[in-house]
Amino acid sequence: MISICHITTVHKRFDVRIFHKECTSLRKTWSSISIIVADGLGDETRNGITIYDIGKPKGRKERFLNMTRLALKKAREIKADIYHLHDPELLRIANKLRASGVKIIFDAHEDLPRQIASKPYIPRLLRKPIALIVEWYENKITNKIEGIITATPFIKARFIKINKNTIDINNFPLENEIILNNKSAKKENKVCYIGGITKIRGIAQIIEAIGKTNLKLDLAGDLDSKFKSELKTLKGWQQTNYLGFIDRDTSLKVKSSSIAGIVSFLPVPNHINAQPNKIFEYMASGIPVIGSNFPLWKLIIEDNQCGICVNPENPEEIAAAINTLVDNPRLAKEMGENGKRLVNEKYNWHVEEEKLFQFYKKLIGE
């Protein structure tokens, strides 16, 4: 019996990509699936997947210095056949695990060297040299491991030069996200943003834009107190309904009742070639997408006629897109239906799940 262990010291235990997609899918074929997490919520078994908790770090420094060591200790105790690493800092333990004859997979959720360019806690002058060092180190380790999974084709294009056993497993919506939203939902006078709430995701510009319309904004996700205080000073905050972190069922209801979903990330290097989950989740919910006018995003959103792309740094342009959809309900409905159809046909987890199965079977030798 093959034993598979996923490891993350960054993501939540029920992270959509790790738990709900990859681990839940793998559980259909292989019975021994576990996840090592660092959230302080304790050990448990959910849906046949065993979750081991190594404790919650007090901050970024402790996570980087201590949690990787604790993850390695727990991984050795579990004695799995395959370890699937989800965070770049976990590459530090890849060779130590491989020394015992196990197989290692690295799951690149982001293009970290490009992401470093927009990290606010790294001094600007240090970002480029740090990015070069990180890329060198990632390449050095991933060149030797058994396989790499990437979240987008763009990231795959980078890693396949380093390791031929590289595949992209995209974060497309789960089947139940599509089926649930086939039911008609009453539209409210609002748009929504659901996800991480940070400056580089263009949240301030979205709130400024909503202040130039007669709509409300449902804003859902984790928001630190300092940034929240800044957002409260904006006129559009009076039209913003901050929901905090919401579960998947609530998220589906919010999307279904919205006129449109917004994902207007700012043009930092790691965003331009990304494929945010939100684009496809909004499409699965049958609502138009208002997205950033990056070339890749325009191919997905505008060329497929399922939304409008805007300059994410221009609140007036975002507001104009919102008003266009409000003033043209038939257009909004057609865009929503186009998006849902494409998710049913192409942008769905069932397609990616089959790729995941084949990747693992090849690795195992089945």
C-alpha positions in Angstrom: 0.0 0.0 0.0 1.4 3.4 -1.1 1.5 6.1 1.6 1.3 9.7 0.5 2.0 12.7 2.8 1.5 16.3 1.9 3.3 18.9 3.9 2.7 22.6 4.4 3.7 25.0 7.1 2.0 28.0 5.4 -1.5 27.0 4.3 -4.6 26.1 6.3 -5.4 22.5 6.8 -8.5 22.7 4.6 -6.7 24.7 1.9 -8.7 24.3 -1.3 -5.8 23.2 -3.5 -4.2 20.9 -0.9 -7.1 19.3 1.0 -10.3 19.7 -1.1 -8.6 19.1 -4.5 -5.4 17.2 -4.5 -5.7 15.1 -1.3 -9.4 14.4 -1.7 -8.8 13.3 -5.3 -5.8 11.1 -4.4 -7.9 9.4 -1.7 -10.1 8.0 -4.4 -7.2 5.8 -5.6 -4.8 5.5 -2.7 -6.1 4.9 0.8 -3.2 6.3 2.9 -3.2 10.1 2.5 -2.0 12.5 5.2 -1.2 16.1 5.6 1.3 17.8 8.0 0.1 21.3 8.9 1.2 24.1 11.3 -2.0 25.8 12.6 -2.2 24.8 16.2 -5.7 23.1 15.8 -4.5 19.6 16.7 -4.6 16.3 14.9 -7.7 14.9 13.3 -9.0 12.7 10.5 -11.4 14.2 7.9 -12.8 12.4 4.9 -10.3 9.6 5.4 -7.4 12.0 5.3 -5.2 12.1 8.4 -4.1 15.6 9.5 -1.0 16.0 11.7 -0.5 19.4 13.4 3.0 20.4 14.5 1.8 23.6 16.2 1.3 27.2 15.1 4.4 29.5 14.7 4.4 32.9 16.4 5.5 34.7 13.3 7.2 34.5 9.9 10.7 34.1 11.4 9.7 31.1 13.6 7.8 29.5 10.7 10.9 29.7 8.5 13.4 28.6 11.2 11.6 26.1 13.3 8.5 24.7 11.6 10.5 23.2 8.7 12.5 21.3 11.3 9.4 20.1 13.1 7.8 19.1 9.7 10.8 17.0 8.9 10.6 15.2 12.3 6.9 14.5 11.9 7.5 13.3 8.3 10.1 10.8 9.4 7.7 9.5 12.0 5.0 8.9 9.4 7.3 7.0 7.1 5.4 7.7 3.9 6.5 6.6 0.4 5.9 9.9 -1.3 6.2 13.4 0.2 4.4 16.2 -1.6 5.8 19.6 -0.5 3.7 22.8 -0.8 6.0 25.6 0.4 9.3 26.7 -1.1 11.0 26.7 2.4 10.3 23.0 2.6 12.8 22.3 -0.2 15.3 22.6 2.6 14.2 19.1 3.8 13.8 17.5 0.4 17.3 15.9 0.2 17.1 14.8 3.9 13.8 13.0 3.2 15.1 11.5 -0.1 18.1 10.0 1.8 15.7 7.4 3.1 14.7 6.3 -0.4 11.4 8.1 -0.6 10.0 10.1 -3.6 9.6 13.9 -3.4 7.1 16.1 -5.3 7.3 19.9 -5.1 4.1 21.8 -5.7 4.8 25.3 -7.0 1.7 27.4 -6.2 3.5 30.6 -7.1 6.6 31.8 -9.0 8.5 32.8 -5.9 11.4 34.7 -7.5 8.9 36.9 -9.3 6.7 37.2 -6.1 9.6 38.5 -4.1 9.6 41.6 -6.2 6.4 42.7 -4.5 7.1 41.6 -0.9 6.6 44.7 1.2 8.6 43.4 4.1 11.8 43.0 1.9 13.8 46.2 1.4 13.4 47.3 -2.3 17.2 47.2 -3.0 17.4 43.6 -1.7 14.5 42.2 -3.7 16.4 41.5 -6.9 19.5 39.8 -5.4 17.3 37.8 -3.0 15.1 36.7 -6.0 18.2 35.5 -7.9 19.5 33.5 -4.9 16.0 32.0 -4.3 15.7 31.0 -8.0 19.2 29.4 -8.0 18.4 27.4 -4.8 14.9 26.3 -6.1 16.5 25.2 -9.4 19.3 23.3 -7.6 16.9 21.3 -5.4 14.1 20.7 -7.9 16.6 19.4 -10.5 17.1 16.3 -8.4 13.6 15.5 -7.0 11.2 13.0 -8.6 8.6 15.5 -9.9 7.2 19.0 -9.9 3.6 20.1 -10.0 2.8 23.8 -10.9 -0.4 25.8 -10.5 -0.2 27.4 -13.9 1.3 26.7 -17.4 3.6 29.8 -16.9 5.2 28.4 -13.8 5.5 25.0 -15.6 7.4 26.7 -18.5 10.1 27.7 -15.9 10.4 24.4 -14.1 10.3 22.0 -17.0 13.7 23.3 -18.1 15.0 22.1 -14.7 13.1 18.9 -14.3 11.4 17.1 -17.3 8.9 15.4 -14.9 6.9 18.7 -14.5 3.2 19.1 -15.0 0.7 22.0 -14.5 -2.3 21.1 -12.3 -4.5 24.2 -12.5 -6.7 25.5 -9.7 -9.9 25.1 -11.6 -13.3 24.8 -9.8 -14.6 21.6 -8.2 -17.6 20.0 -9.7 -19.9 20.8 -6.7 -19.1 24.5 -7.2 -20.5 24.3 -10.7 -23.6 22.1 -9.9 -24.7 24.1 -6.9 -24.7 27.3 -9.0 -26.9 25.9 -11.8 -29.8 26.8 -9.5 -31.2 30.2 -10.1 -30.2 32.8 -7.5 -31.8 36.2 -6.9 -29.4 39.0 -7.8 -28.8 41.7 -5.2 -27.5 45.2 -6.0 -23.9 44.3 -5.3 -20.6 43.0 -6.6 -18.2 40.8 -4.7 -14.5 40.2 -4.0 -13.6 37.0 -2.1 -10.0 36.1 -1.3 -6.8 37.5 0.3 -7.1 41.2 1.1 -3.9 43.0 0.5 -2.7 46.3 -1.1 -1.2 44.5 -4.2 -4.5 42.9 -4.9 -6.0 46.3 -5.6 -8.5 46.3 -2.8 -8.3 50.1 -2.2 -9.0 50.8 -5.8 -12.0 48.4 -5.7 -13.4 50.3 -2.7 -12.8 53.6 -4.3 -14.6 52.4 -7.4 -17.6 51.1 -5.5 -17.9 54.6 -4.1 -18.5 55.9 -7.6 -21.5 53.6 -8.1 -24.9 52.9 -6.5 -23.9 49.4 -5.6 -22.7 47.6 -2.5 -19.5 45.5 -2.3 -19.3 42.2 -0.4 -15.7 42.0 0.7 -14.7 38.6 2.2 -11.3 37.4 3.4 -8.7 37.9 6.1 -7.9 41.6 6.6 -5.3 42.9 9.1 -6.3 45.7 11.4 -3.8 48.2 9.9 -4.9 47.9 6.3 -8.6 47.9 7.5 -8.0 51.2 9.2 -6.7 52.6 5.9 -9.6 51.2 3.9 -12.1 52.7 6.3 -11.0 56.2 5.3 -12.1 55.7 1.7 -15.6 56.9 0.7 -16.5 53.6 -0.7 -16.2 51.9 2.7 -19.7 53.1 3.5 -20.9 50.9 0.7 -18.7 47.9 1.7 -20.0 44.9 3.6 -16.9 43.3 5.2 -17.7 39.7 5.9 -14.4 38.5 7.2 -13.2 35.0 6.4 -16.1 33.0 5.1 -16.6 29.2 4.5 -17.1 27.7 1.1 -20.9 27.4 1.3 -21.2 31.1 2.3 -18.8 32.0 -0.5 -20.9 30.2 -3.1 -24.0 32.1 -1.9 -22.3 35.4 -2.0 -21.1 34.8 -5.6 -24.4 33.5 -6.8 -26.3 36.6 -5.6 -23.8 39.1 -7.0 -24.0 41.0 -10.3 -20.3 40.4 -10.9 -17.1 39.2 -9.2 -14.0 41.4 -9.1 -10.4 40.2 -9.3 -8.4 43.3 -10.2 -4.9 42.5 -8.9 -2.3 45.2 -9.4 0.4 44.7 -12.1 3.3 43.3 -10.0 5.4 40.6 -11.7 3.9 37.6 -9.9 0.3 38.6 -10.9 0.7 39.3 -14.6 1.1 35.6 -15.6 -0.9 34.2 -12.8 -4.3 32.4 -13.1 -6.1 33.3 -9.8 -8.7 30.8 -8.6 -11.2 33.6 -8.3 -11.5 34.1 -12.1 -12.7 30.5 -12.6 -14.7 30.4 -9.4 -16.7 33.5 -10.4 -17.2 31.9 -13.8 -18.4 28.7 -12.2 -20.9 30.8 -10.3 -22.4 32.1 -13.5 -21.4 35.7 -12.9 -19.3 38.1 -15.1 -15.7 38.7 -14.1 -14.2 42.1 -13.8 -10.4 41.4 -14.1 -7.1 43.2 -14.6 -6.2 43.9 -18.2 -3.1 41.6 -18.3 -2.7 39.9 -21.7 -3.3 36.3 -20.2 -6.3 37.5 -18.3 -7.8 39.1 -21.4 -7.4 35.9 -23.2 -9.4 34.1 -20.5 -12.0 36.8 -19.7 -12.6 39.0 -22.8 -11.8 36.5 -25.6 -14.2 34.1 -24.0 -16.8 36.9 -23.5 -17.3 36.2 -19.9 -16.3 39.5 -18.4 -14.6 42.9 -18.7 -10.9 43.7 -18.2 -9.8 47.0 -16.7 -6.8 49.0 -15.6 -6.6 47.7 -12.0 -5.0 51.0 -10.8 -7.9 53.1 -12.2 -11.0 53.2 -9.9 -13.0 55.1 -12.6 -12.4 52.3 -15.1 -13.4 49.7 -12.5 -16.6 51.7 -11.7 -17.4 52.0 -15.4 -17.2 48.3 -15.9 -19.5 47.7 -12.9 -22.0 50.2 -14.3 -21.8 48.6 -17.7 -23.0 45.3 -16.3 -25.7 47.0 -14.1 -27.0 48.9 -17.1 -26.9 45.9 -19.4 -28.4 42.9 -17.5 -28.8 40.9 -20.6 -25.0 41.3 -21.4 -24.2 40.4 -17.8 -26.3 37.3 -18.0 -24.7 36.2 -21.3 -21.2 36.7 -19.9 -22.1 34.7 -16.8 -23.6 31.8 -18.9 -20.5 31.8 -21.1 -18.2 31.5 -18.1 -20.2 28.7 -16.6 -20.3 26.8 -19.9 -16.5 27.1 -20.2 -16.0 25.8 -16.7 -18.2 22.9 -17.5 -16.3 22.1 -20.6 -12.7 23.1 -19.9 -11.8 25.0 -16.8 -12.8 22.3 -14.1 -11.1 20.2 -11.6 -12.2 16.9 -13.2 -9.8 17.6 -16.0 -7.0 18.5 -13.7 -7.8 15.5 -11.4 -7.1 13.1 -14.2 -3.8 14.7 -14.9 -2.9 14.4 -11.2 -3.8 10.7 -11.2 -1.6 10.0 -14.3 1.3 12.0 -12.7 1.2 9.9 -9.5 0.8 6.6 -11.4 3.8 7.4 -13.5 5.8 8.3 -10.4 4.8 5.1 -8.6 5.3 3.0 -11.6 1.7 1.7 -12.0 
